[in-house]
Amino acid sequence: MRYDDKELREALEIFGKSYVAELADLLRKENKVASGNLIKSLDTRVIKTAFGTLYTIQLIAEDYLKFVDQGRKPTKSGGAKGSGKLFGEIKKWVRLKGIDSSLAYPITRSIHKKGYKGTNVIQKSLQQLTRTRGFREFEDDASDWVEDLVSQLMIDISKNNNLTVRAK
């Protein structure tokens, strides 16, 4: 049996765009915008699985979204002054936020010692999206696709005389 999954794919792509918009809004509400690069990087991609039976939606973003979302645990190093990727990123961040640059090292050291709590924006935005009209539209589109698939299956069964009725 062959079926057209174009409608499902389109529904998933629309859902992905709605999700990105919701995630961007939540990042703004949580005041997690410095340069705007994280929000600009947000995108989704619909991917068909290896066997072609399922789809997944992949979230694409700057790699530091995981730290915004999940936070960061303390590290053993304590943050040596002027070293490490974190210090360089904090130097950029304080400049963008208009914070005195002399505070970059103490902030970095504090993060190394204490870590920080994440925002859980990925899950929160997904939960928020499921309460919107856009999600109901996605559900409707997916339901239409399933109905079309079942209808096509029934047509194929009847065309091929694959239906047998037996009396009890």
C-alpha positions in Angstrom: 0.0 0.0 0.0 1.3 3.5 -0.8 0.0 6.5 1.0 0.8 10.2 0.7 2.3 11.5 4.0 2.6 15.1 2.6 -0.2 16.3 4.9 1.4 14.8 8.0 4.8 16.3 7.1 3.3 19.7 6.6 1.4 19.5 9.9 4.7 18.6 11.7 6.5 21.5 10.0 3.8 23.9 11.1 3.9 22.5 14.6 7.7 22.9 14.5 7.4 26.6 13.6 4.8 27.2 16.3 7.1 25.5 18.8 10.1 27.7 17.8 7.9 30.8 18.2 6.7 29.7 21.6 10.2 28.9 22.8 11.5 32.3 21.6 8.7 34.0 23.4 9.5 32.1 26.6 13.2 33.0 26.3 12.2 36.6 26.1 9.9 36.4 29.1 12.6 34.6 31.1 15.0 37.5 30.2 17.4 35.0 28.5 18.3 37.3 25.6 21.7 39.1 25.3 22.8 39.2 21.7 19.7 37.6 20.3 21.8 34.9 18.6 20.1 32.1 20.5 16.6 33.1 19.3 17.9 33.7 15.8 19.3 30.1 15.7 16.1 28.4 16.7 14.6 26.2 14.0 13.2 22.7 13.6 13.6 20.0 11.0 11.2 17.1 10.3 13.0 13.9 9.9 11.7 10.5 8.7 13.1 7.6 10.7 15.3 5.0 9.1 12.4 2.6 8.3 10.2 5.5 7.1 7.4 4.7 9.5 7.8 7.5 12.0 8.7 11.1 12.0 10.6 13.1 14.6 11.0 16.9 15.0 14.5 17.9 15.6 15.1 21.2 17.5 18.1 23.2 16.1 19.7 25.9 18.3 23.0 27.3 19.5 24.6 24.7 21.7 24.3 26.8 24.8 20.5 26.4 24.8 21.2 23.2 26.9 22.8 25.4 29.6 19.9 27.9 29.5 17.5 25.1 29.8 19.2 22.6 32.1 21.5 24.9 34.1 25.0 24.0 35.0 26.4 22.0 37.9 29.4 23.2 39.9 32.8 22.1 38.5 36.0 21.0 40.4 38.2 23.5 38.7 36.8 26.6 40.4 37.5 28.5 37.2 41.1 29.7 36.7 41.2 33.4 35.8 41.4 34.0 32.0 41.1 30.4 31.0 38.4 28.3 29.6 35.5 28.7 27.3 33.1 29.7 30.0 35.2 32.8 30.9 35.3 33.9 27.3 31.5 33.5 27.0 30.9 35.4 30.3 33.1 38.2 29.0 30.9 38.5 25.9 27.7 38.3 28.0 28.6 41.0 30.5 29.5 43.3 27.6 26.2 42.6 25.9 24.3 43.1 29.1 26.1 46.4 29.9 27.6 44.9 33.1 31.0 46.1 34.3 33.6 43.9 32.5 35.6 43.5 35.8 32.8 41.3 37.0 33.3 38.7 34.3 35.9 36.7 36.4 33.9 36.7 39.7 30.7 35.6 37.8 32.7 32.8 36.1 34.2 31.7 39.4 30.7 31.7 41.0 29.3 29.6 38.2 32.2 27.1 38.6 31.7 27.0 42.4 27.9 27.0 42.6 26.6 26.2 39.2 23.2 27.7 38.3 19.6 26.5 37.9 18.2 26.0 34.5 15.0 27.5 33.2 13.4 24.4 31.7 12.3 26.5 28.8 12.2 23.6 26.3 9.6 21.6 28.3 7.7 24.7 29.5 7.3 26.0 25.9 6.2 22.6 24.7 3.6 22.4 27.5 2.4 25.9 26.7 2.1 25.1 23.0 -0.1 22.1 23.7 -2.6 24.6 25.1 -2.8 26.8 22.0 -5.0 26.9 19.0 -2.0 26.0 16.9 -1.7 22.7 18.6 -5.4 22.0 18.1 -4.8 22.7 14.4 -1.9 20.3 14.4 -4.1 17.6 16.0 -6.7 18.2 13.3 -4.2 18.0 10.5 -2.7 14.8 11.9 -6.2 13.3 12.4 -7.1 14.2 8.8 -3.9 12.3 7.7 -4.9 9.2 9.7 -8.4 9.3 8.3 -7.0 9.5 4.8 -4.6 6.7 5.5 -7.4 4.4 6.8 -9.6 5.3 3.8 -6.8 4.5 1.4 -6.2 1.2 3.2 -9.9 0.3 2.9 -9.9 1.2 -0.8 -6.8 -0.9 -1.4 -8.3 -3.9 0.5 -11.5 -3.7 -1.6 -9.7 -3.3 -4.9 -7.5 -6.3 -4.3 -10.4 -8.4 -2.9 -8.4 -8.9 0.3 -11.5 -9.0 2.4 -13.0 -12.4 3.3 -16.3 -12.8 5.1 -17.0 -16.1 6.8 -20.2 -17.2 8.4 -20.0 -18.7 11.9 
